Each structure stands twice: as structure tokens, then as C-alpha cells.
Amino acid sequence: MSQIKVGYVWDSYPNTRSIIDIVDGVEYQKIFDYYKFLSYIAYVPKKLKLPNAEHNFADVKHAFNDFGLNKVDLLHFFNNISYGKTPWVSTFETFIPRFSPLLDHQTKGIPKQNKQLEKALKALAGDACKKILAISECTADFETTLLNHYPEYKERIEQKMVVIHPPQKLLVERYEDKMIKESNALSFIIVGGDFFRKGGLEILRTFEKLVNQQNIQLQLTIVSKLDAYDYATKAGQKEIDEAVSIIERNQAWITHHKSLPNNQVLDLMKSHQIGLLPTWADTYGYSVLELQASGCPVITTDIRALSEINSNQHGWVIDVPKNEFGEGLYVTEEQRTELSQVIMDQLEKIVLDIYQNRDQVKTKAEKTISYVKEHHDPSDYADKIREIYKNALK
């Protein structure tokens, strides 16, 4: 394919992972647009947690129109839609469009008549939109459910939808390549922001119980700023104080880094045996792929795409209460209490089983390396994206 220019709006982690510089011979160019300018303004009230700020931010962040000012051949977005005429494709993780009427779908459902959504769906069905790339089967199911409410656009948009899981290069070729220190203690690691949403407090409570009551030898590494106030757990200062207290009184076996450069995080993964993401809510779980590529089988919940990328064959899965979309149930206080307890109960059983049957760690590590190699190969991913670009410009 002769060199083409592909424009992208954001250089956030999902974009660098799935879009920017993915295809050799393609010139990727960061572009600017009217909505991006508005999103910078809208970020201020979002950061201040003002009323409706999250909804307003979503509406401007995920829309695009440059009125033809950017001279590129094709646009490739993550979660965005375009109202312009330049050919475009979009990779997405939940619904597309990702606008405010859909943010509260767990409590309010999907609106059957909404002018903002109809305008966006018309753009998705239009000639300029060439392809929409769901990052998982779960994501595709979300979109199909949305389109069932707007049947006039359903066939046209579904014809453009394809499922392509994100790429992940191997960080070790085999378990023996890992940098595991000889020790009686099992080594675990959790990485990521929104510590409480990712099951961080459940990990701390459970691991402290196992160490103190079961006399299990563990080493836990945390790479997180311990951010709270997320949409799922509703954790606040009380939970932050509890987490900090557990970490401080167990420094003999807990190591906490607020943040580290990515290369150091990946090295840490390679020096641990087991990864952790017993999350309440995640659209995908990119850290799971990185852990698996590091030869770390992972303990996860079975929400959203996690049920597609993790299994009890090459990891450990916590079965939690879920809705029709595969999301964990956390809307009410009662649901949050139950979800937290289910995660802790099953996490305890899994860790006890691992401790008593250690051979499974290496066995699952080898399987998880093979899984990443087979299903998330960067070259295969690039070939698929190259073909999409080629067809989009015919």
C-alpha cells in the first residue's frame, strides 16, 4: 500500500496501543478539531466534579469535525465519531457513539428516541464512516443492543462492524525467561489507576486475612496512586485511609509504588508470578494482556471482555453478579456490598488453592504466553488494520 496519511485526535494510552504507528508505511498525524478544543474546556468542570460535567465532557470529547481543514487521507479514532466528509474508521470499547444519553444505561436503560443519538447514528451509517472496530465480542453486543432501539440504522451500521482485539507483543517467550527470585512466598502484582474500582481494597483485605489467619507467605506489589471516587465502587476518603493503613502495617510483604515509567512496570511484571485484576468495572483490561505477555497468569473477575481474554485454563476467574451486558452489578449500595464480598470470598479460595498447588502457576504461565502469541499477535493485528485502511480508500 502506497503511503497514506492517517489522522488521530488523542495520544492517550488506547490510541498508542491500537492506532498510532501500528501499520508500517502509514504516516500518522495528530490533528486538531473544534470538539477537541471544547473538550479541554469541559475537562475543568469534570475535574472539579461539578453537576453534569461527566456528561458534557463525553459529548464533546467523542465527537469530531475539522471541516476538512486537516489534510489527511483517512481518520482513525478511538471512541469518536466524525460529522465531516473525510473517510474515517473508529475503534470503540462500549457504545459508539459514546455520548451522555448512554452513560447511565445501567440505571436508565437505552433511550429509544434521542435526537443526539440519531444524529450520531446517521453519521455512522453515512458514506464517510468506513468501519467500526469493536475491541471485543462484548463491545459488539453493546452496539447491537443499541442498534436494536434504532432499527432504521441497524443493518447499515452492523455491516461496518468487525471485532478486533487489541495487540500485545510478548515480553517473555517462556516461563524460564522470567526474573523470579527463589522464595517460599507467592508474588502478586496489581497495576493501574482507579485502584478501588480495580478491586484493590478487596485484595488488601483478603491478603491481610490470609497472611494473619492462614499464615500464608505472600509478596504483593502495587503500582497505583490509590485513586478513589470512581463511578463503580463510590470509594472515598474512608476507603483510602483503610487501604493506606493496611499497606503501612504490612510493609514486610507489601511494596507500593505510586507510579513508575512503563518500562519499569513491565520489568516488575516479569519478576512476579501472578497478576491481579479482580475489577468491578473495566471495558477491557489492558493490564491483563501485559501481565499475560509477561508470563503472569491473572486472577480476574468475569465482567465485560475479561471473560474473553482470561479463563480458568490459563488464569483464574471470579464469577460475579452481572447484568445483561456482562457488567458487574454495582448501582445500589446492596449490589456494591454483595459484589465486594463475592470478590473477596472467591479471591481467598483461589489464592489458597494456588498456595497449596503451586505447580499450576508455571503451567498456566506457559498457557497464557501461548494464548497471547496466538490471539494478540501485533503483526496479525497490523495486517487487519492495513486491510481496513486499504478498503476504506477504494
VENCOR-V154953 format. One record per residue. SS is DSSP state (alpha for helix, beta for strand, coil for the rest). BURIAL is b if it has 16 or more other C-alpha atoms within 10 Angstrom, else e. D_CENTER is the distance of its C-alpha to the mean C-alpha in Angstrom with 1 decimal. Layout:
BEGIN
ss: <SS	SS>
burial: <BURIAL	BURIAL>
d_center: <D_CENTER	D_CENTER>
END
This chain:
BEGIN
ss: <coil	coil	coil	coil	beta	beta	beta	beta	coil	coil	coil	coil	alpha	alpha	alpha	alpha	alpha	alpha	coil	coil	coil	coil	coil	coil	coil	coil	beta	beta	beta	beta	coil	coil	coil	alpha	alpha	alpha	alpha	alpha	alpha	alpha	alpha	alpha	alpha	alpha	alpha	alpha	alpha	coil	coil	coil	coil	coil	alpha	alpha	alpha	alpha	alpha	alpha	alpha	alpha	alpha	coil	beta	beta	coil	coil	coil	coil	coil	coil	coil	coil	coil	beta	beta	beta	beta	beta	coil	coil	beta	beta	coil	coil	coil	coil	coil	beta	beta	beta	beta	beta	coil	coil	coil	coil	coil	coil	coil	alpha	alpha	alpha	coil	coil	alpha	alpha	alpha	alpha	coil	coil	coil	coil	coil	coil	alpha	alpha	alpha	alpha	alpha	alpha	alpha	alpha	alpha	alpha	alpha	coil	coil	coil	beta	beta	beta	beta	beta	beta	coil	coil	alpha	alpha	alpha	alpha	alpha	alpha	alpha	alpha	alpha	alpha	alpha	alpha	coil	coil	alpha	alpha	alpha	alpha	alpha	alpha	alpha	alpha	coil	coil	beta	beta	beta	coil	coil	coil	coil	coil	coil	coil	coil	coil	coil	coil	alpha	alpha	alpha	coil	coil	coil	coil	coil	coil	coil	coil	beta	beta	beta	beta	beta	beta	coil	coil	coil	coil	coil	coil	coil	coil	alpha	alpha	alpha	alpha	alpha	alpha	alpha	alpha	alpha	alpha	alpha	alpha	alpha	alpha	alpha	coil	coil	coil	beta	beta	beta	beta	beta	beta	coil	coil	coil	coil	coil	coil	coil	coil	coil	coil	coil	coil	coil	alpha	alpha	alpha	alpha	alpha	alpha	alpha	alpha	alpha	alpha	alpha	alpha	alpha	coil	coil	coil	coil	beta	beta	beta	beta	coil	coil	coil	coil	alpha	alpha	alpha	alpha	alpha	alpha	alpha	alpha	alpha	coil	coil	coil	beta	beta	beta	beta	coil	coil	coil	coil	coil	coil	coil	coil	alpha	alpha	alpha	alpha	alpha	alpha	alpha	alpha	coil	coil	coil	beta	beta	beta	beta	beta	coil	coil	coil	coil	alpha	alpha	alpha	alpha	coil	coil	coil	coil	coil	coil	beta	beta	beta	coil	coil	coil	beta	coil	coil	coil	coil	coil	beta	coil	coil	coil	coil	alpha	alpha	alpha	alpha	alpha	alpha	alpha	alpha	alpha	alpha	alpha	alpha	alpha	alpha	alpha	alpha	alpha	alpha	alpha	alpha	alpha	alpha	alpha	alpha	coil	coil	alpha	alpha	alpha	alpha	alpha	alpha	alpha	alpha	alpha	alpha	alpha	alpha	alpha	alpha	alpha	alpha	alpha	coil	coil	alpha	alpha	alpha	alpha	alpha	alpha	alpha	alpha	alpha	alpha	alpha	alpha	alpha	alpha	alpha	coil	coil>
burial: <e	e	e	b	e	b	b	b	b	b	e	e	e	b	b	e	e	b	b	b	b	b	b	e	e	b	e	b	b	e	b	b	b	e	b	b	e	e	b	e	e	b	b	e	e	b	e	e	e	e	e	e	b	b	b	b	b	b	b	b	b	b	b	b	b	b	e	e	e	b	e	b	b	b	b	b	b	b	b	b	b	b	b	e	e	b	b	b	b	b	b	b	b	b	b	b	b	b	b	b	b	b	b	e	e	e	e	e	e	b	e	e	e	e	e	e	b	b	e	b	b	b	b	b	b	e	e	b	b	b	b	b	b	b	b	b	b	b	b	b	b	b	b	b	e	b	b	e	e	b	e	e	b	b	e	e	b	b	e	e	b	b	b	b	b	b	b	b	e	b	b	b	e	b	b	e	e	b	e	e	e	e	e	e	e	b	b	b	b	b	b	b	b	b	b	b	b	b	b	b	b	b	b	b	e	b	b	b	e	b	e	e	e	e	e	b	b	b	b	b	b	b	b	b	e	b	b	b	b	e	e	b	b	e	b	e	e	e	b	b	e	e	b	e	e	b	b	e	e	e	e	e	b	b	e	b	e	e	e	e	e	e	e	e	b	b	e	b	b	b	b	b	b	b	b	b	b	b	b	b	b	b	b	b	b	b	b	b	b	b	b	b	b	b	b	b	b	b	b	b	b	b	b	b	b	b	b	e	b	b	b	e	e	b	b	b	b	b	b	b	b	e	e	e	e	b	b	b	b	b	e	e	e	e	e	b	e	b	b	b	e	b	b	b	e	b	b	b	e	b	b	e	e	b	b	e	e	e	e	b	b	b	e	b	b	b	b	b	b	b	b	b	b	e	b	b	b	b	e	e	b	b	e	e	b	b	e	b	b	e	e	b	e	e>
d_center: <31.1	32.8	30.8	29.1	27.4	23.8	22.8	19.5	19.1	16.4	15.8	12.5	10.1	8.4	12.1	13.5	11.2	12.0	15.1	17.3	20.1	18.6	21.9	25.1	27.9	25.9	26.3	23.2	24.3	22.7	24.2	25.0	25.6	27.0	23.9	22.2	25.3	25.0	21.4	22.7	25.3	23.1	20.9	23.9	24.3	20.6	20.9	24.1	22.5	25.3	25.7	23.8	22.2	18.6	19.9	22.1	19.4	17.1	20.3	21.2	17.9	17.0	20.5	22.5	26.2	28.0	31.3	31.6	32.0	29.6	31.2	28.6	28.8	25.3	22.3	18.7	16.2	12.5	12.7	16.4	19.6	23.0	26.4	28.2	30.1	28.4	26.6	22.9	19.8	16.3	12.9	10.9	8.0	10.3	13.9	15.7	17.5	15.1	18.2	19.5	21.3	18.1	16.4	18.7	18.6	18.4	21.7	23.4	22.3	22.1	25.1	27.6	29.2	27.7	29.0	26.0	23.9	26.9	27.3	23.7	24.1	27.4	25.7	23.3	26.3	28.4	29.6	27.6	24.2	24.3	21.0	17.6	14.9	12.5	9.5	10.5	13.7	12.2	11.4	14.9	16.3	15.1	16.9	19.9	20.3	20.4	22.9	25.1	25.9	27.0	28.8	30.6	27.5	26.0	27.7	27.4	23.7	22.9	25.0	22.6	19.4	18.2	15.2	14.0	11.3	10.1	12.8	13.2	16.7	18.4	19.2	22.0	24.0	25.2	25.1	28.3	26.8	24.7	26.4	27.0	29.8	32.3	32.0	32.5	29.4	26.0	23.4	19.9	17.1	14.1	12.2	10.3	11.1	11.8	13.5	15.0	12.0	10.6	14.1	15.9	19.1	19.3	19.1	21.8	24.1	23.9	24.5	27.3	28.9	28.7	30.3	33.0	33.9	33.2	34.0	31.0	30.5	26.9	25.3	22.1	20.3	18.0	16.4	15.5	17.6	17.5	16.4	17.3	18.1	14.7	14.9	14.5	16.7	19.0	19.7	22.3	24.9	26.3	23.1	22.7	26.4	26.0	23.1	25.2	28.3	26.9	25.7	29.1	31.2	29.5	29.3	31.1	28.0	25.1	24.1	22.1	20.9	19.8	18.4	19.1	19.0	16.4	19.2	20.3	17.0	17.0	20.6	20.0	17.6	20.5	23.0	21.4	21.7	18.8	15.2	13.9	10.9	12.9	10.5	11.9	9.0	5.2	4.5	3.3	3.7	5.0	7.8	8.9	9.9	11.6	13.3	14.5	15.8	17.6	19.3	17.6	17.2	14.6	15.3	12.5	13.0	13.2	11.1	9.4	8.4	9.1	12.6	12.5	11.4	13.2	16.8	19.9	21.3	19.2	17.6	18.0	16.6	17.3	18.3	17.8	19.3	17.3	18.3	18.9	15.4	14.1	12.9	14.4	17.6	17.8	19.8	23.1	24.3	25.5	22.2	20.4	23.3	23.1	19.3	19.8	22.9	21.5	18.8	21.6	24.1	22.1	20.7	24.3	25.6	23.1	23.9	27.6	27.5	25.9	28.5	31.3	30.2	28.9	29.5	26.4	24.2	25.7	25.8	22.1	21.3	23.3	21.8	18.2	19.4	21.1	18.1	16.0	19.3	19.9	16.7	14.7	17.8	17.5	21.1	20.5	17.5	19.7	22.5	20.7	19.7	23.3	24.8	22.9	24.2	27.6	27.8	26.7	29.6	32.3>
END
